[in-house]
């Protein structure tokens, strides 16, 4: 486990970004899969980030960035089955970015929405 955390994955078929493995430790309870859909949402080696996560960190909850996969519905269903009973959420990480920016602009300009 320590080798995996310090050097990243040793299995060459895993193409998850290195930061996916570096930032997790045994004490973490949440993992954010905030990278593109190609390395996740499938059971195919190299596209199975969620499965790798639950293999190495079985108790970690996860937030998965949209879209959840670029693979077939059958593959996504297999991953969904593996995630059953685990705390999992799917969303858009920057969802409120424009709203916060507009709110700040309105405040700074002393404007009001009617």
N, C-alpha and C positions, 0 to 999 in steps of 0.2 A: 504494500500500500504506500509506504513512504517513497519508494522509487517512482511509483506512478505519479504521486503528487509533486515531486521535485523535478522530474524530467519529462512529464507528459506521457502519453500512451506509448507502449513499446510495440504494440500490434500495428503493423504498417497498414492494415486494412481499415483502421479507424481514421477518418479524415476530419474529425471534429477540430475546431480551432484549439490551439494549445491552451488558451486561457480557460477553456471549459474544464480542464483537469487541474490546472495550477491553483485556482482560487478556492477549492473545496478542501475541507478537512473533516475529520471524523466528527467534530462537534457541530458542524453546520447543519441547519435544518431546512434551508431554502436554497434552491439552485435556479438561476434565471438563464434560460436557454434563449438568449437574445441575438442569435445570429441567423442568417438566412435559412430557408427551408431545405436546402440540398442535403446537409448532413444529418437530417432528423426525419422522424415520421415514417420509418420503415424498419423492417427486420433484416434488410440487406446490409452486410458488413460495410462500414464506411458511411452508411446512411441511418445508423441506429443510435443516435446520441441519447435518446431517452432510455433505451435498453442498457446502454453502457452506464448511464447514470445510476439506474436502479441496481445494477450489478455491483457497482463499487460503493454506492451510498444508498442502501436500501431504505433508510428512514427519511431521506430528504424529500421535502415537498418541492414542487417545481412550477415555475411560471414559464410558459412556452409562447414565444413571439409568434404572431400571425404572419403569414399562413403557416399552418402546422406541418405541412409536408408538400413535396412536389412529386410524390409517388402515387401509386394507384390507391383506390378506396380500399381494396383488399388488404394492402400493406398497412394502411392507416388503422383499419379495424383490428389487425393483429396487435399493433402497438397499444391501441385503446384497451384491449383485453389485458395486456400486461400491466397497464396502469390502473386497473380496477382496484378500488379500495385505497388508493394513494391520494394524498392532497395534491391536486393538479389544477392549474388555471391556465387559460389561453387568453391572450389579449394583445393589444398594441401598446408598446412601451411608451411611445411619444403621443399618446392619444390626446392629452390635455395641453401639449406644448403650445399650440397656437392660441388656445383659449386663455392660457395664463399670460401670454404675450399681449394679446388684445386687451385683457383686463388691466394689465400694467399700463399700456398706452392710454387707455381711457382715464385711468386715475391721474397719470402725469399731465394730461391735457385738460383735466377738470371737465371731461365730457360725461354725458349720461345717456344710457340707452333707454328710449321710450317705447 
